Amino acid sequence: MKMEKFRKGREEVEKIIGGMEEEIKVKFVLEPEKKIGQAQELVDELAKEATGEIQERSVSNMNMNINTLKGKIDKLPAKKKPVKKRAKKK
């Protein structure tokens, strides 16, 4: 695979992962399944076309980062539904 195309794909995955890391820090990840799916699709495409040890190792590291994110997201507390306030009767 051409290095430029691989680099752009890797940067895109790192951008998604970095954004999710920031969201995990504030304990709220918006649409985590969608973001992980996008990152995994990009990594799968890169894996198919990876040539050479460095690109294959990079793909392996990205897969490991995605799996680590999945674990961190699973550990986040579930969002609670807002409690409805009731008006006091006089």
C-alpha positions in Angstrom: 0.0 0.0 0.0 1.2 3.5 -0.7 2.7 5.1 2.3 0.7 8.3 1.9 -2.6 6.6 1.7 -1.8 4.4 4.7 -0.6 7.4 6.7 -3.9 9.3 6.0 -5.9 6.2 7.0 -3.9 5.8 10.2 -4.3 9.5 11.1 -8.1 9.2 10.6 -8.2 6.3 13.0 -6.1 8.1 15.5 -8.3 11.1 15.3 -11.4 9.0 16.1 -9.6 7.2 18.9 -8.2 10.5 20.3 -11.7 12.0 20.3 -13.1 9.1 22.2 -10.3 9.2 24.7 -11.2 12.8 25.5 -14.9 11.9 25.8 -14.0 9.0 28.2 -12.1 11.5 30.4 -15.4 13.4 30.9 -17.3 10.1 31.3 -19.7 10.7 28.4 -19.2 9.1 25.0 -21.7 10.1 22.3 -22.5 7.2 19.9 -19.6 4.9 20.9 -20.7 2.0 18.8 -20.8 4.1 15.7 -17.4 5.6 16.3 -15.8 2.2 17.1 -17.4 0.8 14.0 -16.0 3.6 11.8 -12.5 3.1 13.3 -12.7 -0.7 13.0 -13.8 -0.4 9.3 -10.8 1.9 8.5 -8.4 -0.5 10.3 -9.8 -3.5 8.4 -9.3 -1.7 5.1 -5.7 -0.8 6.1 -5.1 -4.4 7.2 -6.1 -5.8 3.8 -3.7 -3.6 2.0 -0.8 -3.3 4.5 2.5 -4.3 3.2 5.7 -4.6 5.2 6.3 -5.2 8.9 5.8 -1.6 10.0 2.4 -1.2 8.4 1.3 -4.6 9.8 2.5 -3.7 13.3 0.7 -0.3 13.0 -2.5 -2.1 12.1 -2.0 -4.5 15.1 -1.5 -1.5 17.4 -4.6 0.3 16.1 -6.7 -2.9 16.8 -5.3 -3.1 20.3 -6.2 0.6 20.9 -9.7 0.0 19.7 -10.1 -3.1 22.0 -8.8 -1.0 24.9 -11.4 1.7 24.2 -14.2 -0.9 24.1 -13.2 -2.0 27.6 -13.0 1.6 28.9 -16.4 2.4 27.4 -17.9 -0.7 29.0 -16.7 0.5 32.4 -18.3 3.9 32.1 -21.3 4.4 34.3 -24.6 4.2 32.5 -26.4 7.5 31.9 -29.3 7.9 34.3 -32.6 9.1 33.0 -33.6 12.5 34.3 -36.0 12.4 37.2 -39.3 14.2 36.6 -40.1 16.8 39.1 -43.6 16.9 40.3 -45.3 20.0 41.5 -46.2 20.1 45.1 -49.9 20.0 45.9 -51.1 22.6 48.4 
